[in-house]
Amino acid sequence: MTVRCPTCKAPVVWKDHPYRPFCSERCRLADLGRWFREDYRLPAEEDESGDAPDPELFQ
Ligand SMILES: [Zn+2]
C-alpha cells in the first residue's frame, strides 16, 4: 500500500514508514509549519476586518 505525501505528493510506502503519511521528516515539519502559520494568521485577519469590537461582548 502506498499513499501520497501531503506536502510534496510523492508516493510513500505506508508499511513501517517512520514519517507516514509524509515521505520524510522534512515534509512532515513543513506541513506542521503550514498549520502553525494558518493558526497564527487567523487573529490578525479578524483584527483587520473588524472595525470595532462588539459592544455586547463587554457588558
Ligand atoms: Zn514529501
N, CA, C, O and the ligand as a Tripos MOL2 file, in Angstrom:
@<TRIPOS>MOLECULE
protein
  237   235    60     0     0
PROTEIN
NO_CHARGES

@<TRIPOS>ATOM
      1 N           0.8380   -1.1910    0.0000 N.3       1 MET1
      2 CA          0.0000    0.0000    0.0000 C.3       1 MET1
      3 C           0.8800    1.2510    0.0000 C.2       1 MET1
      4 O           1.8510    1.3420    0.7510 O.2       1 MET1
      5 N           0.5290    2.1950   -0.8410 N.am      2 THR2
      6 CA          1.2440    3.4700   -0.8660 C.3       2 THR2
      7 C           0.2440    4.6040   -0.7160 C.2       2 THR2
      8 O          -0.9180    4.4770   -1.1010 O.2       2 THR2
      9 N           0.7040    5.7110   -0.1550 N.am      3 VAL3
     10 CA         -0.1100    6.9210   -0.0440 C.3       3 VAL3
     11 C           0.6800    8.0680   -0.6790 C.2       3 VAL3
     12 O           1.8610    7.9300   -0.9980 O.2       3 VAL3
     13 N           0.0070    9.1830   -0.8490 N.am      4 ARG4
     14 CA          0.6830   10.3650   -1.3820 C.3       4 ARG4
     15 C           1.1040   11.2640   -0.2370 C.2       4 ARG4
     16 O           0.3040   11.5740    0.6460 O.2       4 ARG4
     17 N           2.3460   11.6780   -0.2530 N.am      5 CYS5
     18 CA          2.8130   12.6240    0.7480 C.3       5 CYS5
     19 C           1.9850   13.9030    0.6430 C.2       5 CYS5
     20 O           1.9080   14.4880   -0.4370 O.2       5 CYS5
     21 N           1.3600   14.3550    1.7420 N.am      6 PRO6
     22 CA          0.5140   15.5570    1.6640 C.3       6 PRO6
     23 C           1.2890   16.8070    1.2760 C.2       6 PRO6
     24 O           0.7010   17.7620    0.7690 O.2       6 PRO6
     25 N           2.5700   16.8180    1.5000 N.am      7 THR7
     26 CA          3.3600   18.0170    1.2240 C.3       7 THR7
     27 C           3.8530   18.0570   -0.2150 C.2       7 THR7
     28 O           3.6540   19.0510   -0.9140 O.2       7 THR7
     29 N           4.4930   16.9830   -0.6600 N.am      8 CYS8
     30 CA          5.1300   17.0300   -1.9790 C.3       8 CYS8
     31 C           4.4990   16.0600   -2.9660 C.2       8 CYS8
     32 O           4.9270   15.9850   -4.1180 O.2       8 CYS8
     33 N           3.4770   15.3100   -2.5280 N.am      9 LYS9
     34 CA          2.7170   14.4040   -3.3920 C.3       9 LYS9
     35 C           3.5240   13.2070   -3.8730 C.2       9 LYS9
     36 O           3.1080   12.5230   -4.8080 O.2       9 LYS9
     37 N           4.6390   12.9490   -3.2680 N.am     10 ALA10
     38 CA          5.4130   11.7850   -3.6510 C.3      10 ALA10
     39 C           4.7630   10.5290   -3.0790 C.2      10 ALA10
     40 O           4.1970   10.5790   -1.9870 O.2      10 ALA10
     41 N           4.8290    9.4210   -3.7810 N.am     11 PRO11
     42 CA          4.2900    8.1740   -3.2560 C.3      11 PRO11
     43 C           5.0940    7.7010   -2.0470 C.2      11 PRO11
     44 O           6.3250    7.7140   -2.0510 O.2      11 PRO11
     45 N           4.3620    7.2810   -1.0110 N.am     12 VAL12
     46 CA          5.0040    6.8480    0.2320 C.3      12 VAL12
     47 C           4.5300    5.4380    0.5370 C.2      12 VAL12
     48 O           3.3270    5.1770    0.5650 O.2      12 VAL12
     49 N           5.4600    4.5370    0.7640 N.am     13 VAL13
     50 CA          5.1020    3.1810    1.1710 C.3      13 VAL13
     51 C           4.6460    3.2300    2.6270 C.2      13 VAL13
     52 O           5.4070    3.6040    3.5190 O.2      13 VAL13
     53 N           3.3850    2.8450    2.8510 N.am     14 TRP14
     54 CA          2.7930    3.0270    4.1690 C.3      14 TRP14
     55 C           3.4320    2.1250    5.2170 C.2      14 TRP14
     56 O           3.6270    2.5390    6.3590 O.2      14 TRP14
     57 N           3.7570    0.8970    4.8330 N.am     15 LYS15
     58 CA          4.1730   -0.0980    5.8040 C.3      15 LYS15
     59 C           5.5070    0.2850    6.4460 C.2      15 LYS15
     60 O           6.5090    0.4890    5.7600 O.2      15 LYS15
     61 N           5.4970    0.3790    7.7620 N.am     16 ASP16
     62 CA          6.7220    0.6200    8.5380 C.3      16 ASP16
     63 C           7.4190    1.9330    8.1780 C.2      16 ASP16
     64 O           8.6270    2.0700    8.3690 O.2      16 ASP16
     65 N           6.6660    2.8850    7.6630 N.am     17 HIS17
     66 CA          7.2960    4.1490    7.3140 C.3      17 HIS17
     67 C           7.2950    5.0840    8.5260 C.2      17 HIS17
     68 O           6.2340    5.3400    9.0960 O.2      17 HIS17
     69 N           8.4560    5.5970    8.9310 N.am     18 PRO18
     70 CA          8.5250    6.3840   10.1750 C.3      18 PRO18
     71 C           7.8320    7.7310   10.0860 C.2      18 PRO18
     72 O           7.4270    8.2720   11.1150 O.2      18 PRO18
     73 N           7.6800    8.2910    8.8970 N.am     19 TYR19
     74 CA          7.1370    9.6480    8.7770 C.3      19 TYR19
     75 C           5.7880    9.6690    8.0810 C.2      19 TYR19
     76 O           5.3050   10.7350    7.6990 O.2      19 TYR19
     77 N           5.1690    8.4980    7.9100 N.am     20 ARG20
     78 CA          3.8840    8.4630    7.2190 C.3      20 ARG20
     79 C           2.8880    9.3900    7.8760 C.2      20 ARG20
     80 O           2.9600    9.5700    9.0920 O.2      20 ARG20
     81 N           1.9700    9.9880    7.1520 N.am     21 PRO21
     82 CA          1.8170    9.8090    5.6980 C.3      21 PRO21
     83 C           2.7840   10.6450    4.8700 C.2      21 PRO21
     84 O           2.6260   10.7510    3.6540 O.2      21 PRO21
     85 N           3.7740   11.2340    5.5110 N.am     22 PHE22
     86 CA          4.7270   12.0640    4.7730 C.3      22 PHE22
     87 C           5.8910   11.2050    4.3010 C.2      22 PHE22
     88 O           6.1450   10.1320    4.8470 O.2      22 PHE22
     89 N           6.5990   11.6890    3.2770 N.am     23 CYS23
     90 CA          7.6930   10.9020    2.7230 C.3      23 CYS23
     91 C           8.9570   11.0900    3.5370 C.2      23 CYS23
     92 O           9.8680   10.2660    3.4500 O.2      23 CYS23
     93 N           9.0380   12.1500    4.3250 N.am     24 SER24
     94 CA         10.2700   12.4320    5.0480 C.3      24 SER24
     95 C           9.9530   13.3450    6.2240 C.2      24 SER24
     96 O           8.8770   13.9380    6.2980 O.2      24 SER24
     97 N          10.9130   13.4470    7.1420 N.am     25 GLU25
     98 CA         10.7190   14.3450    8.2730 C.3      25 GLU25
     99 C          10.5900   15.7880    7.7870 C.2      25 GLU25
    100 O           9.8490   16.5830    8.3650 O.2      25 GLU25
    101 N          11.3090   16.1110    6.7320 N.am     26 ARG26
    102 CA         11.2500   17.4700    6.2010 C.3      26 ARG26
    103 C           9.8270   17.8300    5.7610 C.2      26 ARG26
    104 O           9.3440   18.9260    6.0480 O.2      26 ARG26
    105 N           9.1600   16.9050    5.0640 N.am     27 CYS27
    106 CA          7.7930   17.1810    4.6240 C.3      27 CYS27
    107 C           6.8450   17.2110    5.8150 C.2      27 CYS27
    108 O           5.8960   17.9940    5.8280 O.2      27 CYS27
    109 N           7.0890   16.3740    6.8080 N.am     28 ARG28
    110 CA          6.2330   16.3760    7.9890 C.3      28 ARG28
    111 C           6.3340   17.7300    8.7010 C.2      28 ARG28
    112 O           5.3150   18.3020    9.0890 O.2      28 ARG28
    113 N           7.5490   18.2390    8.8710 N.am     29 LEU29
    114 CA          7.7320   19.5210    9.5380 C.3      29 LEU29
    115 C           7.1720   20.6640    8.6940 C.2      29 LEU29
    116 O           6.6430   21.6380    9.2300 O.2      29 LEU29
    117 N           7.2910   20.5400    7.3790 N.am     30 ALA30
    118 CA          6.7580   21.5820    6.5110 C.3      30 ALA30
    119 C           5.2440   21.6790    6.6730 C.2      30 ALA30
    120 O           4.6860   22.7760    6.7000 O.2      30 ALA30
    121 N           4.5780   20.5190    6.7810 N.am     31 ASP31
    122 CA          3.1290   20.5340    6.9410 C.3      31 ASP31
    123 C           2.7510   21.1080    8.2970 C.2      31 ASP31
    124 O           1.8000   21.8850    8.3900 O.2      31 ASP31
    125 N           3.4720   20.7430    9.3480 N.am     32 LEU32
    126 CA          3.2000   21.3020   10.6670 C.3      32 LEU32
    127 C           3.3930   22.8140   10.6550 C.2      32 LEU32
    128 O           2.5930   23.5530   11.2300 O.2      32 LEU32
    129 N           4.4550   23.2710   10.0000 N.am     33 GLY33
    130 CA          4.7060   24.6980    9.9310 C.3      33 GLY33
    131 C           3.5940   25.4390    9.2100 C.2      33 GLY33
    132 O           3.2450   26.5610    9.5770 O.2      33 GLY33
    133 N           3.0330   24.8030    8.1750 N.am     34 ARG34
    134 CA          1.9350   25.4280    7.4450 C.3      34 ARG34
    135 C           0.7300   25.6110    8.3590 C.2      34 ARG34
    136 O           0.0860   26.6600    8.3520 O.2      34 ARG34
    137 N           0.4310   24.5710    9.1530 N.am     35 TRP35
    138 CA         -0.7070   24.6770   10.0730 C.3      35 TRP35
    139 C          -0.4730   25.7610   11.1150 C.2      35 TRP35
    140 O          -1.3850   26.5250   11.4310 O.2      35 TRP35
    141 N           0.7320   25.8320   11.6470 N.am     36 PHE36
    142 CA          1.0150   26.8420   12.6650 C.3      36 PHE36
    143 C           0.8490   28.2390   12.0830 C.2      36 PHE36
    144 O           0.3020   29.1260   12.7390 O.2      36 PHE36
    145 N           1.3140   28.4370   10.8690 N.am     37 ARG37
    146 CA          1.1870   29.7630   10.2540 C.3      37 ARG37
    147 C          -0.2710   30.1230   10.0450 C.2      37 ARG37
    148 O          -0.6600   31.2730   10.2470 O.2      37 ARG37
    149 N          -1.0920   29.1430    9.6390 N.am     38 GLU38
    150 CA         -2.5080   29.4410    9.4250 C.3      38 GLU38
    151 C          -3.1930   29.7780   10.7400 C.2      38 GLU38
    152 O          -4.0390   30.6710   10.7840 O.2      38 GLU38
    153 N          -2.8390   29.0730   11.8190 N.am     39 ASP39
    154 CA         -3.4160   29.3850   13.1220 C.3      39 ASP39
    155 C          -3.0030   30.7810   13.5640 C.2      39 ASP39
    156 O          -3.7940   31.5340   14.1310 O.2      39 ASP39
    157 N          -1.7690   31.1000   13.2960 N.am     40 TYR40
    158 CA         -1.2350   32.3780   13.7450 C.3      40 TYR40
    159 C          -1.8570   33.5340   12.9680 C.2      40 TYR40
    160 O          -1.9890   34.6410   13.4890 O.2      40 TYR40
    161 N          -2.2410   33.2690   11.7100 N.am     41 ARG41
    162 CA         -2.7190   34.3270   10.8410 C.3      41 ARG41
    163 C          -4.1790   34.6910   11.1210 C.2      41 ARG41
    164 O          -4.5880   35.8220   10.8550 O.2      41 ARG41
    165 N          -4.9660   33.7630   11.6480 N.am     42 LEU42
    166 CA         -6.4000   33.9980   11.8040 C.3      42 LEU42
    167 C          -6.7170   35.2160   12.6650 C.2      42 LEU42
    168 O          -7.5210   36.0440   12.2380 O.2      42 LEU42
    169 N          -6.1280   35.3760   13.8640 N.am     43 PRO43
    170 CA         -6.4890   36.5390   14.6860 C.3      43 PRO43
    171 C          -6.1500   37.8560   13.9940 C.2      43 PRO43
    172 O          -6.8840   38.8340   14.1330 O.2      43 PRO43
    173 N          -5.0500   37.8890   13.2510 N.am     44 ALA44
    174 CA         -4.6600   39.1210   12.5700 C.3      44 ALA44
    175 C          -5.7020   39.5080   11.5310 C.2      44 ALA44
    176 O          -6.0260   40.6860   11.3790 O.2      44 ALA44
    177 N          -6.2340   38.5060   10.8090 N.am     45 GLU45
    178 CA         -7.2470   38.8180    9.8040 C.3      45 GLU45
    179 C          -8.5190   39.3350   10.4640 C.2      45 GLU45
    180 O          -9.1840   40.2200    9.9260 O.2      45 GLU45
    181 N          -8.8570   38.7910   11.6190 N.am     46 GLU46
    182 CA        -10.0540   39.2740   12.3080 C.3      46 GLU46
    183 C          -9.8580   40.7170   12.7640 C.2      46 GLU46
    184 O         -10.7820   41.5270   12.7010 O.2      46 GLU46
    185 N          -8.6540   41.0270   13.2180 N.am     47 ASP47
    186 CA         -8.4000   42.3970   13.6590 C.3      47 ASP47
    187 C          -8.5220   43.3780   12.4960 C.2      47 ASP47
    188 O          -9.0100   44.4960   12.6590 O.2      47 ASP47
    189 N          -8.0730   42.9430   11.3240 N.am     48 GLU48
    190 CA         -8.1180   43.8590   10.1910 C.3      48 GLU48
    191 C          -9.5360   44.0470    9.6710 C.2      48 GLU48
    192 O          -9.8910   45.1430    9.2400 O.2      48 GLU48
    193 N         -10.3490   43.0010    9.7030 N.am     49 SER49
    194 CA        -11.6810   43.0880    9.1290 C.3      49 SER49
    195 C         -12.6700   43.7500   10.0890 C.2      49 SER49
    196 O         -13.6300   44.3760    9.6400 O.2      49 SER49
    197 N         -12.4570   43.6250   11.3870 N.am     50 GLY50
    198 CA        -13.3930   44.2010   12.3470 C.3      50 GLY50
    199 C         -13.0380   45.6410   12.6500 C.2      50 GLY50
    200 O         -11.9420   45.9230   13.1350 O.2      50 GLY50
    201 N         -13.9610   46.5600   12.3680 N.am     51 ASP51
    202 CA        -13.6660   47.9710   12.6050 C.3      51 ASP51
    203 C         -13.7160   48.2880   14.1020 C.2      51 ASP51
    204 O         -12.8970   49.0620   14.5990 O.2      51 ASP51
    205 N         -14.6760   47.6910   14.8230 N.am     52 ALA52
    206 CA        -14.8100   47.9650   16.2380 C.3      52 ALA52
    207 C         -15.2470   46.6880   16.9480 C.2      52 ALA52
    208 O         -15.9590   45.8730   16.3610 O.2      52 ALA52
    209 N         -14.8450   46.5040   18.1630 N.am     53 PRO53
    210 CA        -15.2950   45.3130   18.9110 C.3      53 PRO53
    211 C         -16.7830   45.3740   19.1740 C.2      53 PRO53
    212 O         -17.3700   46.4490   19.3050 O.2      53 PRO53
    213 N         -17.3760   44.2030   19.2500 N.am     54 ASP54
    214 CA        -18.8160   44.1320   19.5160 C.3      54 ASP54
    215 C         -19.0920   44.6140   20.9320 C.2      54 ASP54
    216 O         -18.5830   44.0240   21.8840 O.2      54 ASP54
    217 N         -19.8860   45.6740   21.1020 N.am     55 PRO55
    218 CA        -20.0850   46.2110   22.4660 C.3      55 PRO55
    219 C         -20.7730   45.2240   23.3890 C.2      55 PRO55
    220 O         -20.6000   45.3010   24.6060 O.2      55 PRO55
    221 N         -21.5440   44.3030   22.8450 N.am     56 GLU56
    222 CA        -22.2290   43.3480   23.7270 C.3      56 GLU56
    223 C         -21.2320   42.4360   24.4380 C.2      56 GLU56
    224 O         -21.5380   41.8880   25.4960 O.2      56 GLU56
    225 N         -20.0490   42.2740   23.8640 N.am     57 LEU57
    226 CA        -19.0630   41.4110   24.4880 C.3      57 LEU57
    227 C         -18.5210   42.0140   25.7850 C.2      57 LEU57
    228 O         -17.9420   41.2940   26.5990 O.2      57 LEU57
    229 N         -18.6960   43.3020   25.9870 N.am     58 PHE58
    230 CA        -18.1010   43.9600   27.1290 C.3      58 PHE58
    231 C         -19.1280   44.3720   28.1760 C.2      58 PHE58
    232 O         -18.7970   45.0900   29.1200 O.2      58 PHE58
    233 N         -20.3620   43.9280   28.0180 N.am     59 GLN59
    234 CA        -21.3830   44.2760   29.0070 C.3      59 GLN59
    235 C         -21.4580   43.2280   30.1000 C.2      59 GLN59
    236 O         -22.2630   43.3540   31.0230 O.2      59 GLN59
    237 ZN          7.0770   14.6550    0.8170 Zn       60 ZN60
@<TRIPOS>BOND
     1     1     2 1
     2     2     3 1
     3     3     4 2
     4     3     5 am
     5     5     6 1
     6     6     7 1
     7     7     8 2
     8     7     9 am
     9     9    10 1
    10    10    11 1
    11    11    12 2
    12    11    13 am
    13    13    14 1
    14    14    15 1
    15    15    16 2
    16    15    17 am
    17    17    18 1
    18    18    19 1
    19    19    20 2
    20    19    21 am
    21    21    22 1
    22    22    23 1
    23    23    24 2
    24    23    25 am
    25    25    26 1
    26    26    27 1
    27    27    28 2
    28    27    29 am
    29    29    30 1
    30    30    31 1
    31    31    32 2
    32    31    33 am
    33    33    34 1
    34    34    35 1
    35    35    36 2
    36    35    37 am
    37    37    38 1
    38    38    39 1
    39    39    40 2
    40    39    41 am
    41    41    42 1
    42    42    43 1
    43    43    44 2
    44    43    45 am
    45    45    46 1
    46    46    47 1
    47    47    48 2
    48    47    49 am
    49    49    50 1
    50    50    51 1
    51    51    52 2
    52    51    53 am
    53    53    54 1
    54    54    55 1
    55    55    56 2
    56    55    57 am
    57    57    58 1
    58    58    59 1
    59    59    60 2
    60    59    61 am
    61    61    62 1
    62    62    63 1
    63    63    64 2
    64    63    65 am
    65    65    66 1
    66    66    67 1
    67    67    68 2
    68    67    69 am
    69    69    70 1
    70    70    71 1
    71    71    72 2
    72    71    73 am
    73    73    74 1
    74    74    75 1
    75    75    76 2
    76    75    77 am
    77    77    78 1
    78    78    79 1
    79    79    80 2
    80    79    81 am
    81    81    82 1
    82    82    83 1
    83    83    84 2
    84    83    85 am
    85    85    86 1
    86    86    87 1
    87    87    88 2
    88    87    89 am
    89    89    90 1
    90    90    91 1
    91    91    92 2
    92    91    93 am
    93    93    94 1
    94    94    95 1
    95    95    96 2
    96    95    97 am
    97    97    98 1
    98    98    99 1
    99    99   100 2
   100    99   101 am
   101   101   102 1
   102   102   103 1
   103   103   104 2
   104   103   105 am
   105   105   106 1
   106   106   107 1
   107   107   108 2
   108   107   109 am
   109   109   110 1
   110   110   111 1
   111   111   112 2
   112   111   113 am
   113   113   114 1
   114   114   115 1
   115   115   116 2
   116   115   117 am
   117   117   118 1
   118   118   119 1
   119   119   120 2
   120   119   121 am
   121   121   122 1
   122   122   123 1
   123   123   124 2
   124   123   125 am
   125   125   126 1
   126   126   127 1
   127   127   128 2
   128   127   129 am
   129   129   130 1
   130   130   131 1
   131   131   132 2
   132   131   133 am
   133   133   134 1
   134   134   135 1
   135   135   136 2
   136   135   137 am
   137   137   138 1
   138   138   139 1
   139   139   140 2
   140   139   141 am
   141   141   142 1
   142   142   143 1
   143   143   144 2
   144   143   145 am
   145   145   146 1
   146   146   147 1
   147   147   148 2
   148   147   149 am
   149   149   150 1
   150   150   151 1
   151   151   152 2
   152   151   153 am
   153   153   154 1
   154   154   155 1
   155   155   156 2
   156   155   157 am
   157   157   158 1
   158   158   159 1
   159   159   160 2
   160   159   161 am
   161   161   162 1
   162   162   163 1
   163   163   164 2
   164   163   165 am
   165   165   166 1
   166   166   167 1
   167   167   168 2
   168   167   169 am
   169   169   170 1
   170   170   171 1
   171   171   172 2
   172   171   173 am
   173   173   174 1
   174   174   175 1
   175   175   176 2
   176   175   177 am
   177   177   178 1
   178   178   179 1
   179   179   180 2
   180   179   181 am
   181   181   182 1
   182   182   183 1
   183   183   184 2
   184   183   185 am
   185   185   186 1
   186   186   187 1
   187   187   188 2
   188   187   189 am
   189   189   190 1
   190   190   191 1
   191   191   192 2
   192   191   193 am
   193   193   194 1
   194   194   195 1
   195   195   196 2
   196   195   197 am
   197   197   198 1
   198   198   199 1
   199   199   200 2
   200   199   201 am
   201   201   202 1
   202   202   203 1
   203   203   204 2
   204   203   205 am
   205   205   206 1
   206   206   207 1
   207   207   208 2
   208   207   209 am
   209   209   210 1
   210   210   211 1
   211   211   212 2
   212   211   213 am
   213   213   214 1
   214   214   215 1
   215   215   216 2
   216   215   217 am
   217   217   218 1
   218   218   219 1
   219   219   220 2
   220   219   221 am
   221   221   222 1
   222   222   223 1
   223   223   224 2
   224   223   225 am
   225   225   226 1
   226   226   227 1
   227   227   228 2
   228   227   229 am
   229   229   230 1
   230   230   231 1
   231   231   232 2
   232   231   233 am
   233   233   234 1
   234   234   235 1
   235   235   236 2
@<TRIPOS>SUBSTRUCTURE
     1 MET1         2 RESIDUE 1 A MET
     2 THR2         6 RESIDUE 1 A THR
     3 VAL3        10 RESIDUE 1 A VAL
     4 ARG4        14 RESIDUE 1 A ARG
     5 CYS5        18 RESIDUE 1 A CYS
     6 PRO6        22 RESIDUE 1 A PRO
     7 THR7        26 RESIDUE 1 A THR
     8 CYS8        30 RESIDUE 1 A CYS
     9 LYS9        34 RESIDUE 1 A LYS
    10 ALA10       38 RESIDUE 1 A ALA
    11 PRO11       42 RESIDUE 1 A PRO
    12 VAL12       46 RESIDUE 1 A VAL
    13 VAL13       50 RESIDUE 1 A VAL
    14 TRP14       54 RESIDUE 1 A TRP
    15 LYS15       58 RESIDUE 1 A LYS
    16 ASP16       62 RESIDUE 1 A ASP
    17 HIS17       66 RESIDUE 1 A HIS
    18 PRO18       70 RESIDUE 1 A PRO
    19 TYR19       74 RESIDUE 1 A TYR
    20 ARG20       78 RESIDUE 1 A ARG
    21 PRO21       82 RESIDUE 1 A PRO
    22 PHE22       86 RESIDUE 1 A PHE
    23 CYS23       90 RESIDUE 1 A CYS
    24 SER24       94 RESIDUE 1 A SER
    25 GLU25       98 RESIDUE 1 A GLU
    26 ARG26      102 RESIDUE 1 A ARG
    27 CYS27      106 RESIDUE 1 A CYS
    28 ARG28      110 RESIDUE 1 A ARG
    29 LEU29      114 RESIDUE 1 A LEU
    30 ALA30      118 RESIDUE 1 A ALA
    31 ASP31      122 RESIDUE 1 A ASP
    32 LEU32      126 RESIDUE 1 A LEU
    33 GLY33      130 RESIDUE 1 A GLY
    34 ARG34      134 RESIDUE 1 A ARG
    35 TRP35      138 RESIDUE 1 A TRP
    36 PHE36      142 RESIDUE 1 A PHE
    37 ARG37      146 RESIDUE 1 A ARG
    38 GLU38      150 RESIDUE 1 A GLU
    39 ASP39      154 RESIDUE 1 A ASP
    40 TYR40      158 RESIDUE 1 A TYR
    41 ARG41      162 RESIDUE 1 A ARG
    42 LEU42      166 RESIDUE 1 A LEU
    43 PRO43      170 RESIDUE 1 A PRO
    44 ALA44      174 RESIDUE 1 A ALA
    45 GLU45      178 RESIDUE 1 A GLU
    46 GLU46      182 RESIDUE 1 A GLU
    47 ASP47      186 RESIDUE 1 A ASP
    48 GLU48      190 RESIDUE 1 A GLU
    49 SER49      194 RESIDUE 1 A SER
    50 GLY50      198 RESIDUE 1 A GLY
    51 ASP51      202 RESIDUE 1 A ASP
    52 ALA52      206 RESIDUE 1 A ALA
    53 PRO53      210 RESIDUE 1 A PRO
    54 ASP54      214 RESIDUE 1 A ASP
    55 PRO55      218 RESIDUE 1 A PRO
    56 GLU56      222 RESIDUE 1 A GLU
    57 LEU57      226 RESIDUE 1 A LEU
    58 PHE58      230 RESIDUE 1 A PHE
    59 GLN59      234 RESIDUE 1 A GLN
    60 ZN60       237 GROUP 0 **** ****
